[in-house]
Amino acid sequence: MEIKEGDLVVTLPQVVKVRSIIGGLEGGVIGVVVETSPRFDHLNVYGVLIEGEMYYLFEDEISKLEKE
């Protein structure tokens, strides 16, 4: 899956297990990708703006809202 800036994404259920955002985010929330360059341990991390807050999520925690 290719994710680029401006894409609408939806959080997947496993996002609730992320310790830094427990209770702050759940699966099924829609956001927009605003940053695609961060990397952590050779994995892509995406800056996703959700309700005015920035979250840095891995590719397995989000999915594109629309199919290409």
C-alpha positions as CSV (number, residue, x, y, z in Angstrom):
1,M,0.0,0.0,0.0
2,E,1.4,3.4,-1.0
3,I,0.5,6.2,1.4
4,K,1.4,9.8,0.5
5,E,0.7,13.2,2.0
6,G,-2.9,14.3,1.7
7,D,-4.3,10.7,1.8
8,L,-7.2,10.1,4.0
9,V,-6.6,7.1,6.3
10,V,-8.6,5.2,8.9
11,T,-7.1,3.8,12.1
12,L,-7.2,0.0,12.5
13,P,-8.3,-1.8,15.7
14,Q,-4.7,-2.5,16.8
15,V,-4.0,1.2,17.3
16,V,-5.7,1.0,20.8
17,K,-2.7,-1.1,22.0
18,V,-0.2,1.8,21.4
19,R,0.9,2.8,24.9
20,S,1.5,6.4,24.1
21,I,-2.1,6.9,22.9
22,I,-4.1,4.5,25.1
23,G,-7.5,6.0,25.7
24,G,-6.9,8.8,23.2
25,L,-7.4,7.0,19.9
26,E,-9.4,3.9,18.7
27,G,-9.9,2.0,15.6
28,G,-12.1,3.5,12.9
29,V,-11.0,7.1,13.3
30,I,-10.3,9.1,10.1
31,G,-7.3,11.3,9.7
32,V,-5.2,12.9,6.9
33,V,-1.5,12.0,6.3
34,V,0.6,15.2,6.6
35,E,4.1,13.7,7.0
36,T,5.6,10.6,5.3
37,S,9.3,10.9,5.9
38,P,9.9,9.8,9.5
39,R,11.4,6.3,10.0
40,F,11.8,4.2,13.1
41,D,14.0,1.2,13.1
42,H,13.9,1.1,9.3
43,L,10.0,1.1,9.2
44,N,7.9,3.8,7.7
45,V,6.1,6.0,10.2
46,Y,3.3,8.4,9.1
47,G,2.3,11.7,10.6
48,V,-1.5,11.6,10.7
49,L,-3.5,14.6,11.7
50,I,-6.7,13.5,13.6
51,E,-9.0,16.1,15.1
52,G,-6.3,18.7,15.3
53,E,-3.7,16.4,17.0
54,M,-0.7,14.8,15.3
55,Y,-0.1,11.1,15.7
56,Y,2.8,9.1,14.4
57,L,1.5,5.7,13.3
58,F,3.1,2.7,11.6
59,E,1.6,1.3,8.3
60,D,0.0,-1.6,10.1
61,E,-2.0,0.8,12.3
62,I,-3.7,2.6,9.4
63,S,-5.4,1.9,6.1
64,K,-6.2,4.1,3.2
65,L,-9.8,5.2,3.4
66,E,-10.4,5.0,-0.4
67,K,-9.3,2.2,-2.7
68,E,-7.3,3.3,-5.7
